[in-house]
Amino acid sequence: MRIEGGRPLSGTVQISGAKNAALPALAATLLTEGQVTLSGIPPVADIRTMARLLARIGAAVEERSDGYRVRGASEPEPTAPYDLVKTMRASSLVLGPLAGHYGRARVSLPGGCAIGARPIDMHLTGLKALGASIGQERGYIEAVAPRGGLVGGRIRFRRPTVTGTEDLLMAAVLAKGESVFENAAREPEVVDLADLLTKMGARIEGAGTRTIHVEGVPSLHGTEHRIIPDRIETGTYLVAGALTAGRLTIRGTRREHLERVIERMRAAGCRIGSPDANTLEIDGCTDLTAVDITTREHPGFPTDMQAQFMALMTQASGTSKVVETVFENRFMHVLELQRMGADIRISGNTAVIRGPAQLSGAQVMASDLRASACLVLGALAARGTTTLHRIYHLQRGYANMAEKLRAVGARVEIVDA
């Protein structure tokens, strides 16, 4: 991607559905042989990979203009092979529904972004608590339910895990008896999955709180569901508007899903308005002030906005600190921002940013999904032209980013390597 910086952005950005809500929703279609119609699905690479995985397992997958229609497999091949899931960490999301519905799951250890270990041990401990036996061989995890299916149990996460909560929620909805999740993740994407499962006939209470109760049911049925808007895409475009002193209207979002990011951006001097619950407006931020953030599980500052906020702080007056508590190795974008002229120093899980820095266009390389978004934002604020390599990371999670940026005045093009 080639980006010419220094141009204020102006206009309207329409937010896509949340990739991180769409992936578990697609996995949930494995819990029924009925037809599930999902709309608001973003056209990104991870979604296409998940759709191919469902088809490989045996589901009938129909792509539609705004999503997918899926009919679960009656005679599945309950395997997620390495060749499909090596680029997608969300492959672990099929463990629970396959073990819960079909009694067996064989899933290659997940791949995806290089932002540190994303262990699935909490998935496996939870499945054991529901009665499954777990094995590992040649890079595959195998979960086998006891004869008669999974049984309800008590699961306490040692720390909140979004994919772990989602995976085990899908396993528990068909388990016999009651399951209780303690220290569960509270993210909006978990709530959206619980809403979908409830529409399918599941009995779930407490989604969005630290304790979730699930009463298993014999079977689930088909339904229709619209995915929530992408809060991280929303935050990324808010930062784009701020970094370019632009005036952007962001539609089709949910303000309440991004309250901590909005609060920190306002503290830095950004003028953000909200004429209604589904619209945000950012208007000409020219005097940014350094503020600190610490990433936390929801409702704290989201780790998936850390890199983008760091790009914003390179243009703020003063010294700011960014503390990353969720993932290790999530400062891989720092070296590339430094190539562009940013003044950033790292000590352990803390980055210290001194600004404002005059960023200059450079050749930079993406290491993961959110790092790539950070570098796009830095390029928009930089003097001159930046070329971003390995944009396949960006394409895993941002729908039509180049087109959306061009529509609001950016000079962005996709070029051959």
Disulfide bonds with the S-S distance in Angstrom:
none
